[in-house]
Amino acid sequence: MTVQLAQPARGSVPVHAVDREHFAALTSALDPAARRWLQTVGFSGAPDTHALLPTADGKLQAVWAGVRDASYPWVLAALPNVLPAGAYHLGEQGLTLDPAAAALSWELGSYTFDLYKAAKREPAQLHLPSTSAVQQALIVAGAMASTRDLVNTPAEHMGPGALAEAVRLVAKQHGATFKQTVGDKLLAGNFPAIHAVGRAADADLGRAPRLIELNWGKPKHPKLTLVGKGVCFDTGGLDIKGADGMRLMKKDMGGAANALGLAQMVMALNLPVRLQLLIPAVENAIAGNAYRPGDVFKTRKGLHIEIGNTDAEGRVVLCDALAYGAEGQPDLMIDLATLTGAARVALGPQLPALFCRRMDLARELVDRGLALHDPLWHMPLWRDYHGGIESDIADIVNTGKGPMAGAVTAALFLDDFVPEAVDWLHIDLFAWNTEARPGRPVGGEAQTLRTLLAYLEMRYGAA
């Protein structure tokens, strides 16, 4: 952990934050030599820039950091991996930063996925006084980093069995119960759709399909069910993807990783809920027993689904998990899934698509996400498009009848498996950064988790 909960140590260097608007006023008290130095290096308080201010004998006296605003969640994210190694603390000459934002941004700004390639250097450390807000920020940062690690890990080392082990370790850490239903036991347990998608994967290599379940909390509390799409690799099945489309399919379990990250936050912060986490984990592989276009399967809910395309597998595994979760009559059910390319075409990689039956709740979440700089965008559950997923030989088909409104028809498919009485959110996310920004390197990403956590805290209150 690069944020240390302690008072500044001797020799710690102050970091003074400043924005362009207040640059002149906040640096006016500096001695003339220091002001000239900032001018010489071209520092003017632009966001994500910094200047090292030396002493007369060449030592590091202070850092001046350009920021967007004092509470921006990525306010110091550009610093940990570029400042000289050592200890730093928040200075008093610049803007007064929100310590929680400083902690979150510094911790995530130091993130590196180093499972296979050692980090080039040790990040700088930030010393902050310990407060409940700072501690919560570090819990959130830790869960987000764990989410990134899961998404970044290649499928060779993150198959269904390995994903189950990751959930088991989190359950053990927080005193939750863990179980999984694996392979042909899915059929005995009435999870036929999950089994169908994953049955072609090599069970001897730990890749048999499974439903992973974690439960935590007190029976008296309202039930919160989280469902995450856990397709650990997606070849497309018999409707095989092209090479370019398959290149990033290790991230097709990004919904599961994000759901587990949110579950970690809920448990670590002891929210007063009865938590259930469900992850249908499969590898959509190709073999002689792979499920086929045109096949029809009876799902847990009893609806028959026709397979229009084996590459639309995410909604197939989710439908059994959603039906099972709904049987417990949760107060709220949230599913997170890297579900459709159509959502990315509509909104790009940075904006997860939110589908919600309640307009007021959707608007509240969008507004909250914008305020927290952790956005999601409301998309319609437009029921007039349901005809696009109606089958001639089954109840529904897992692909629409054309290329239009693909994210909507996918959401409508899932909608058929969630009773109207259940408060339900469906989030179609990308779980990946395609370009680097401070604190958000290229690779796996935790999306909407801070927004969802803030909403859950508001809905259910503190422990």
N, C-alpha and C positions, 0 to 999 in steps of 0.2 A: 504494500500500500504506500503510495507516494504522498498522501496527506497524513501528517502526524498530528494527533490530538495532544498538543502540548504548547506551552508558552515558547516564544522564540528562544532558541539556544544562542549562546555567545557566538558571535561571528555570523549569525543569520543576516541575510541581506533583505532590506525592505523592498517590496514591490509597490510602487505608486501607480494607481490607475487614473487615466485621464481620457477624456473624449475630445474631439475637435472643438466642440462648442466652448468648453471650459479650459482649453489648453493654455491660453495666454494668462488667464487669471490664476490658474493653479500652479503655473511655473514662475510666476512673477517674483515670488519670494526667494527663488534660487539665486545664488551668487552669479555675477556676470559670466564667469568662466563656464559654469554649468549650463547656463542658457545658450551661450555661444556653441557649446559642444552639441547640445540637442539640435541646434540649427545646422551645424556642420554635418551631422549624420542624417539630416533630413527628416527628423522625427517631428510629427505634428499632431499626434494623438489619433491617427487613423486606426480603425479597428484591426485587431490581430497583428499589429506591429509593435515593436519594442525598441528601446534604446538602453544600452548599458552605460551607466554614468560612473566614470572612474574617479578615484581620489587623485590628489596631486602626485602621489608616489606610485600610481599605476594599479592600485587595488580596486576591486569592485565595491563601489559605495552604495549604489542603488540601481534598481531597474525601474524604468518608466514604461508602462504598458498602455497601449492604445486599446480602448474598449468601445463596444457599441452602447451599452448602458450598464448601470451598476448591478442589475439583477438578471442580466441575460444568462441563461444556463450554460453558455459556452464562453463566458466572459474571459477566462484565463486559459482556455484550452490550447492556445497556440504556444504556450510557454514551456511546459515541462520538458519537452524533448529538444529544445533549442537553447535554453539557458545553461550556463556552466553548471556542472554538477555541484551540489551543495544544498544548504538549507536557506529557505526564504520565508518571509512572513509578510502580511499585508501592512503596507506603510500608511502613514497618516497625512501625508502631504497632498494626496490626490483625492479622487472620489471615494466615498465610503461604500465599499462593496458589500453586497449581501454575502455573509460568510457561507451560507449553504450553496449559493451559486458558485462561489469560489471553490468550495470543496468538490462539488460535482464536476465542474469544468476541468479542474486540475487533475482529478483522478482519471477522467475519461480522456483527457488530453495526453496522458501518459500511456494509454492503452497500446499494446502491441501484441499481435498474435505470434507467439514465439515457440510454438510446439515443435516446429521443424527447423527453424532458423533463428539463431540467437539474436536478441536485440542488439543494435549497434552500440548502445550506450545505456547507462543507468539514467533514468529521468531525474530531474531536480525534485527536491522535496519541499512541500509547503507546510509550515507549522501553523495550526489554527487552534484557538481555544475550543475545548469540548463543550458543545451545546447540543440539545436534543435535535435542533434543526440540522446542524452539521452532521451529527450521527446518522440521521435519516438520509441525508444526501449521500453519505458514503454507503449506506445499505442499498440505495437505489443504483448508485454507480457500480457496486459490486455485482448486483443482479444483471445489470445491462452488459457488463463485461463478460459475465458467464454466458449470457445469451449470444453475444458475438462469438465467443469461443466455440459454442456448439455449432453455429451456422458455418463458421470458417473451417471446421474440421472436415477433411475429405471423407467421402462415403466409405472408403476402405476401413476407416477407423470410427465411423459413426453410422453403423447400420442399426436396424431395429433393436438388436440386443444391447448395443452400446448406449443407445438413447434410453433404453429402459434402465440401464445401470446408472446413468446420470440422474434420472428421476429418483431411483432408489436412494442414492447418496443424499439428495436434497431432503427426501422424506426422513431419513435417519437423522440428519442435522437438526430438523425441526420437530422431531417426535411425531411425525405423521405415519399413517399406515400406508403400505405399498402392496400392490398386487398386479399381476399381469396374466392375461389369458392368451396362450400362445398356440400357434399352428392349428391343427385340427380341432383343438379344444374351443376355438372360435365357433365352429359349427355347432358343437354341443351347447355352447353358451348363447346361441342365437345371434351371432355377429357375422352373417354370411357375406355381406358386402365387403367387409374388411378382409376376410379370408380370400375372397375372389381376386381382389387386386394384388395381394401379396403372395399368393400360393406358389408362384413360379420361382421365387427367390430361394437360394440354397439354405435350407434349415441347418445343415451341418456347420455353416459358417456364422451362425447366430443371426441369420437374416429371415427367419420365419416371421410371418405377420403376427401382430399381437395388439391387444388393447391394454395400454398401460393406465393404471389408476392410482391416484394418491388421494387420501382423505385426511382432513385435519380440522380441528375445532370442536366446539362444544355443541351438543345436540340442541340446546335452547336457542342458538343463534340462527339467523336467517341463512339459507343455503345459497352459496355462490358456486356455480359450476363453470369451469374454464375448459374449453376444448381446443386442442391444437393439432393442426394437420401435420402428421409426422411421416411424410414420404421422404425417406432417407436418400433415395436416389430415384430419379424418374427417367427411364429410357424412352418413355412414351408407350411402352408395351409394344404390342404387335403393330400399332400405328406409330412406328418408331420415329423419334425426333431426328432431325438433321444434326450434324456435328455442332454447329453453332448453337442450336437450341438446347443441346445436352450439356454444354460446357459448364454451366453454373448450377446444374441440377443437384449438386450436393446441398444447395440452400433450399431445396423444396421441403425441408423439415423446419423452415424458418418460423412457421406458425406455432409448431410444437415448442421450439426454443423460446419464443416470445411468451407463450402461455406459461411455460415453466418459470421464466424470469418474473412474470407477474405473480405467480404463486409464491415464489421466494420472498418477494416484497410483502405480500399479504401476511405470510407467516412470521417473517422477521419483525414486522411492525405490530404483530399480534392484533390484527383487525378483528372485530367481533363478528366473524362470519363462520359458517360451517363450510369449509372449502372442499370442493371436489375437482380434481384435475383429471381430464381424460385425454389420452393421446393415442389415436389409432396409428400405429407405426408399421410401415411396410416399405419394401423396395419394389417398385413397379418394374419387374424384370421380364426378360424374354426367355421362354423355354417351351417345351412341348405341352406343358400344362397351363400355359398362360391363358388368362381370360381373353375372349375374342370379341371383335366388333360383331354386333348382332345378338350376342348372348343376352339372356334375361335372367335376372336374379330376384328372388324374394328377399326383401330387407327385414331388419328387425321389426320395423313398424308394421310390416305386412304389405307395404306397397311393392309392386313389381317394377323394377327399373330395367330398361333396355340400354344396352351399351352401344351408343352411337359412335364412340371413339374411345379407345383405351388410353389415350393421352389426357382425357378429362377424368382422371382417377381420383383427384382430391375430393371432389364432392361425393364420390362413391364411398370412400372410407369414412368421411365425415358423417354421412347420413345415419349409419348405425350408431356412431358415438353420440350424436345429437339426440337420437331417439332414446338411447339408454339414459343419457343425462336428464332428459325431460321426464322420465319415469320417476325421478326423485323429487319432482315438483319444486325446482329451485326458485328462489326469489328473483334471481337474475342468472342468465346464461350468456356467456360470451365465447364466441369462437374466433380464432385467429388463424388465417390460412394464406399461404402464397398460392392463391387459387386460380387467377386468370390473367392472361396476357392482356385481355381487354381492359382491365382496370389500369394497367400500366400505360396502355395507349391513351386512355382518357386522362389520367392524372400524373403520369410519370412516376419515377422511383421514390420520390420524397413524400408523396401524399397517399397514404393508405385510404382505401375506399371504405366508408362506413355505410352499412345497411341496417335500418332500424325501423320497426313498425310505428314507433311513436315520434311524430315530428318534433314535439317539444324536447324530448330527450336527445334526439339527433342534433338539434340546434345547440343545446346546452353543451354537448360534447365537442362540437366543432368550435364553439366560442372558447371553451376551456383549453382546447388544444392550441388555438391561436395564441392565447394569453401565455401559455407555457412554452411556446416554440416547440411543440411536439404535436404536429398537426395531423388531422385526418379530415376527410371531406365526405359530406353526406351525398349518397347516391340513392336513387329511388327503387323501392320494391314495387315496380310498376306491374300490377297484376294483369293488366291487359296483354302483357307479353307472355303470360303463362302458356298460351297456346303453342308457343315456340318450342316447348319442351314436352309436349304431349305426344305419346307414342300410339301407333296404330295397333300394336300387339301387347303393350304393357301400360302401366299407369303413367309413367313418365320416362323420358329418355335423357341420358346424361349430356347431351349436346343440343344446342339450339338448331333451328332449321336454316340458319344463315349466319353471316359474320357479325351482324349488328347486335348491339346491346348484350354482348357476351357476359360481361360482369353481372348484369341484371338478371339474365336467365339462370346463371349459376347460383345467384343468391335465391332466386325463386325456387330452384331445385331444393336447396337446403330448407327453405321456408316450409316446404311440405312435410318436413319431419319434426317441426317444432310446434307444439300446440299453441293456439292463439292466447291461451291463458298465461303462457310463460313470457316474461320480459326477456327479450333476446337481442343481442348485438352480434352482427357478423362483420368482421373486419378483414378485408382482402388487401394484404400488404405485400411488399416486395422483399423486406428483410435484408436489404443489401444496399450499400453505398457504391454507386458507379463512379463517383469522383470524390476526391479527398477534400474535406473541409476541416477546420480546426476541431479536434476532438472526435472527428468522424472519418477515420481512414477508409480507404477503399476496402470493401469486404462486408462481412456479416454485420447486421445492425438490429438493435432493439428499437422498435417503432411503436408509438402510441402508449408505451408502458407508463410513462410519467403522467400522461393525461388520464389514463384509466385508473391509476392509483389515486390520483387526486379526486376523481369522481367517486371511487369506492369509499374513500375517507369521508367525503361529504355525505354519501348515501347512508353509510353505516355508522359513522362517528368513530371516536377513538376507543381503544380497548379500555 
